[in-house]
């Protein structure tokens, strides 16, 4: 076979033209597409990495937030337990205080009732004693008892303190008209002289003396010196005893 150089040359030229056409119209666009595709892939990868980083950051933030929430929950739970314990303690103290107050009230009421009962018992006893003493002394009252009471009055008169004597002396000076002496039974002359002598010696009172009789006294004397009244009789003593029984 004979080589045809012109044909071979044309084939080479055709091949070069084909290569240029391919490079110009096919290879370069393909490369551009590949380049763009690579860029898109790299961008996608970059975006994916960024999203992954953001996701990791969000996950870390979420973990941190969960940790903070857990701490806040534990702190709130601890604070709630503390408040509940404090409230329980406060309510317990209030309850104990209320119970103590009620116990004190009950104790006070019981003491008051006991005191009232004791007082009523004492009052009944005093009242009964006063009634008995009244009946007894009324039954035994007589001139002899009155004479004895008169002697006791003279003894007590001599035993008065200086202050009491001064007061009675002043009362006697302010009422010079008369000294009223009342007795349950008539006083004989000896008893009258003894009374007048005692009043004159102890109180510097010289009369005039006026004598009256009042059976309501039962026995004894009642002497009026101005605004002052000296009592040594059963009626006044029993009345004082009964009044004391009612006032007690």
NORVENPE-V283613 format. One line per field, one symbol per residue. phi: phi as a letter, one per 30 degrees, with the letter a starting at -180 (. if undefined). psi: psi as a letter, one per 40 degrees, with the letter a starting at -180 (. if undefined). Layout:
phi->???
psi->???
This chain:
phi->.cdcddddddddddddddddddddcbddeddddddddddddddddddddddddddddddddddddddddddddddddddddddddddddddddddddddddddddddddddddddddddddddddddddddddddddddcdaedddddddddddddddcddeddddddddddddbddacdccbdbdcdddddddddddddddchccjdcbcbbbdddiajbbccbidcbccbbddddddddddddddd
psi->hhhhddddddddddddddddddddeddddddddddddddddddddddddddddddddddddddddddddddddddddddddddddddddddddddddddddddddddddddddddddddddddddddddddddddddddeiidddddddddddddddeeiiddddddddddddegedihhhhidihhiddddddddddddddefheaihhhihheeediaihhhgbeihhhfidddddddddddddd.
